[in-house]
Amino acid sequence: MSRTNHWAVLVLVLVHQGLGFLWYSPFLFLNQWLTGLGKTKAQMNPSDPVPFIAAILASIVSCYIIAFLVDKTHSSTFGEGVMLGITLFLGLVVPAIAPHYLFAGVAKPVLLIDLSGSFVTTLITAVVLSVWQRKPREE
């Protein structure tokens, strides 16, 4: 039986979207990110729903994959969640993103902003799913 806490996944998907909104806002990294991309805010198209839908779907998938890994690794403490999050980030996220950005010639600040955002969400997700697990049903 799956130990996935679907409420935790739902909360995390909302947290991911909120963090993304904050991360790429003028309060944090929007201006540096746009400069690194060589774009202006006016060149962005906030009315296109595709990036937002993709972000939500990616968040759902990543939360369920991390929940699966939490279950398989028996992670159930804050420390175990931190270790799982760091391992996933260094072992999967960085190798998947960094070479593409570097080969494409994307400015290093953009790479660092995107990677650091991914680090924060991966770490939070692994920790929350490790400590907020569904209780087994009593029979």
N, C-alpha and C positions, 0 to 999 in steps of 0.2 A: 504494500500500500504506500502511495506517495505521501511524503511528509510536507509537501509544498504548502506553504501558507499563502493562499491566493489573495487574502487581504493585504499581506505584506507586499506582494507583487504589485497590486493596484496602488498602494501608497507609494511604492518606489517609482512606478511609472510617473506618477504625479510629481514626485520629488525630482526626477530626472528632467522633466519638462520645466519645472520651476528653476532648477539650477541652470539649465541651458538658457532660459530667458534672462536670468541674472548674469550669467557668465558672459554672454554676448550682448550685454547692455552697455550704455555709456558709463554706467557706474563702475564697471570692471574693465572688460577688454575689447569692447566693440571698436573703439577708435584705432587701437593698435592692430587689431585683427584686420580691419578694413585697409589700413595703411599697408600692412604686409601683403594683402591680396592685390593692392594697387587699385582699389575701388573706393567709391564714395557711398555714403548712405543712400543717396538718391539713385544709385545704380542697383540697389538691392530691390527685390520684388516681394514685399511682404504679403501680397495678395495671392501668390502662388501657393496652393495648399500642399503640393507634392512634398517639399522638404519637411513640412510639419507632420504630415502623415507618415513619411519615412522615419522620422525621429521617434514617433510614438510606436510604430511597429518594431523598430530596432530595439527600443527600450523594453517592450514586452518580451521579445525573443531573448534578449540578453538576461533579463531578470529570471526567466524560466530556465535558461541554461545554467546560470549561476545557482539557482535553487537546486537543480539536479546535481551539480557538483558539490554543493553544501551537503546534500544527502549522501552522496557517494563517498565523500571524505569524512563524514561524521563530524563536520564542523559545528560546534554548538556554543562556543564562547566568543567573546569579543576578540581575544588574541588570535584564535583560529580563523575568525572572519578576516582580520587584518592580514594574516599570512596568506590566506586564499586570495584576497583582493590584490595584494602585491604580486603574488605569483601569476595571476591571470593577466595583470597589467604588463608585467615585464616579459612574460612568456608568450602572450598572444596579441595584446593591443599594440605595444611598441613595435614588434616585428611586422605587424600587419600594416601599420600606418606610416611609420618613419621612412622606410625605403621608397614608398610611392611619392611622398611629399618631396623627398630629396631628389629623386629622379625627375620629377615634374618641375623642379626648380622653385617650389613654393618657398617663400621667405621663412627663415628659421623662426621668427617670432610667431608666425601662424602655426607652425608645427608645435612649438612649445605651448601656445595657448590651447590648441586642440588636445594635445596629449595631457596637459595638466587637468583639463576639464574631464577627460576620459578617466584619468587616475582617480579624481575625486568621486565620480559616479560609480566606478568599479569598486572602489574601496567601501563606500557607503553601502552599496548593494550587497557585497559579500558579508559585511558586518551585520547589517540588519537581518538578512536572511539566515545568518548563523544563530543569532540570538533570539529572533522572533519566529520560532518554529511552531507549526501546528501541533496541538496536543493530540496524542493518539486517543482514539475512541475507547471508552471503557466498554467492555463486553460483559 
